[in-house]
Amino acid sequence: MAEEQPQEDYQLVTQHMVMSEHLNPNHHIFGGQLLAWLDTDVYLYCSNKLRYKSMVTVSMNNVYFKAPGYLGDIIQIYARLKHIGRSSATAEGKAIAYDPEKQTSREIIACEVTYVAVGPNGKPVRIFERK
Ligand SMILES: CC(C)(COP(=O)(O)OP(=O)(O)OC[C@H]1O[C@@H](n2cnc3c(N)ncnc32)[C@H](O)[C@@H]1OP(=O)(O)O)[C@@H](O)C(=O)NCCC(=O)NCCS
């Protein structure tokens, strides 16, 4: 099993325990579940970094399912900002299966998520110029 450490400029956002309801028929974590965790958790990371709460996901790119996750795995979600535009922010996210007993980490998915800051009408607004 490959051991990997998250890159230093990634920040740990949150952790999840893989339960039976997260599995697909192959008994691996369902990919849609990982995408949902990444979408939500990378959003929380960006929201805290940018101090902006009203953002929508516009894209998830470069999704790479690198290795399977299994029942009982502890999944750590890491994120780092990649780009801040006028109304959008793109962050890289990754999920690591971490074993606290063996102190090993295994990367299972990586992707980029772009969020757009929106005003009350749902239209894009400049990130650093909102009231
Ligand atoms: C996100 C949304 C508000 C953008 O509206 P829009 O009129 O297309 O906005 P614009 O063309 O002015 O683009 C706004 C920003 O999004 C970026 N963007 C637009 N499409 C993109 C894409 N496919 N990938 C990455 N960035 C994108 C633009 O580059 C721009 O960035 P910048 O302001 O930093 O330069 C609109 O597409 C939308 O409401 N989408 C649905 C969002 C949603 O429901 N998400 C799921 C639930 S959260």
The ligand as a Tripos MOL2 file, in Angstrom:
@<TRIPOS>MOLECULE
LIG
   48    50     1     0     0
SMALL
NO_CHARGES

@<TRIPOS>ATOM
      1 C1        -22.2990   30.0260  -11.2710 C.3       1 LIG1
      2 C2        -23.1930   31.0210  -12.0420 C.3       1 LIG1
      3 C3        -23.8220   31.9930  -11.0660 C.3       1 LIG1
      4 C4        -22.2830   31.7710  -13.0010 C.3       1 LIG1
      5 O1        -23.1060   32.6390  -13.7200 O.3       1 LIG1
      6 P1        -22.5910   33.2210  -15.1340 P.3       1 LIG1
      7 O2        -23.5660   34.2540  -15.5690 O.co2     1 LIG1
      8 O3        -22.2530   32.1060  -16.0230 O.co2     1 LIG1
      9 O4        -21.2870   33.9570  -14.6670 O.3       1 LIG1
     10 P2        -20.0790   34.5400  -15.5220 P.3       1 LIG1
     11 O5        -20.0400   34.0430  -16.9230 O.co2     1 LIG1
     12 O6        -20.1160   36.0250  -15.2880 O.co2     1 LIG1
     13 O7        -18.8200   33.8960  -14.7530 O.3       1 LIG1
     14 C5        -18.6460   34.1600  -13.3970 C.3       1 LIG1
     15 C6        -17.3560   33.4960  -12.9570 C.3       1 LIG1
     16 O8        -17.4990   32.0800  -13.0630 O.3       1 LIG1
     17 C7        -16.4410   31.5390  -13.8210 C.3       1 LIG1
     18 N1        -16.9420   30.3820  -14.5320 N.ar      1 LIG1
     19 C8        -18.0440   30.3280  -15.3140 C.ar      1 LIG1
     20 N2        -18.1920   29.0730  -15.8130 N.ar      1 LIG1
     21 C9        -17.1710   28.3460  -15.3230 C.ar      1 LIG1
     22 C10       -16.7520   26.9840  -15.4610 C.ar      1 LIG1
     23 N3        -17.4330   26.1140  -16.2170 N.pl3     1 LIG1
     24 N4        -15.6520   26.5740  -14.8050 N.ar      1 LIG1
     25 C11       -14.9470   27.4260  -14.0380 C.ar      1 LIG1
     26 N5        -15.2740   28.7360  -13.8640 N.ar      1 LIG1
     27 C12       -16.3780   29.1660  -14.4970 C.ar      1 LIG1
     28 C13       -16.0280   32.6690  -14.7580 C.3       1 LIG1
     29 O9        -14.6890   32.4800  -15.2290 O.3       1 LIG1
     30 C14       -16.1610   33.8520  -13.8400 C.3       1 LIG1
     31 O10       -15.0260   33.9350  -12.9950 O.3       1 LIG1
     32 P3        -14.3850   35.3710  -12.5470 P.3       1 LIG1
     33 O11       -15.5270   36.2950  -12.1830 O.co2     1 LIG1
     34 O12       -13.5470   35.0580  -11.3440 O.co2     1 LIG1
     35 O13       -13.5930   35.8610  -13.6970 O.co2     1 LIG1
     36 C15       -24.3170   30.2860  -12.8490 C.3       1 LIG1
     37 O14       -23.6820   29.5340  -13.8670 O.3       1 LIG1
     38 C16       -25.1370   29.3680  -11.9670 C.2       1 LIG1
     39 O15       -26.0030   29.8300  -11.2120 O.2       1 LIG1
     40 N6        -24.8640   28.0400  -12.0320 N.am      1 LIG1
     41 C17       -25.5750   27.0890  -11.1740 C.3       1 LIG1
     42 C18       -24.8270   26.9090   -9.8330 C.3       1 LIG1
     43 C19       -25.3980   25.7710   -9.0300 C.2       1 LIG1
     44 O16       -26.5910   25.6240   -8.9510 O.2       1 LIG1
     45 N7        -24.5030   24.9410   -8.4490 N.am      1 LIG1
     46 C20       -24.8950   23.7240   -7.7790 C.3       1 LIG1
     47 C21       -25.3480   23.9660   -6.3720 C.3       1 LIG1
     48 S1        -24.2410   24.9230   -5.3780 S.3       1 LIG1
@<TRIPOS>BOND
     1     1     2 1
     2     2     3 1
     3     2     4 1
     4     2    36 1
     5     4     5 1
     6     5     6 1
     7     6     7 2
     8     6     8 1
     9     6     9 1
    10     9    10 1
    11    10    11 2
    12    10    12 1
    13    10    13 1
    14    13    14 1
    15    14    15 1
    16    15    16 1
    17    15    30 1
    18    16    17 1
    19    17    18 1
    20    17    28 1
    21    18    19 ar
    22    18    27 ar
    23    19    20 ar
    24    20    21 ar
    25    21    22 ar
    26    21    27 ar
    27    22    23 1
    28    22    24 ar
    29    24    25 ar
    30    25    26 ar
    31    26    27 ar
    32    28    29 1
    33    28    30 1
    34    30    31 1
    35    31    32 1
    36    32    33 2
    37    32    34 1
    38    32    35 1
    39    36    37 1
    40    36    38 1
    41    38    39 2
    42    38    40 1
    43    40    41 1
    44    41    42 1
    45    42    43 1
    46    43    44 2
    47    43    45 1
    48    45    46 1
    49    46    47 1
    50    47    48 1
@<TRIPOS>SUBSTRUCTURE
     1 LIG1         1 GROUP 0 **** ****
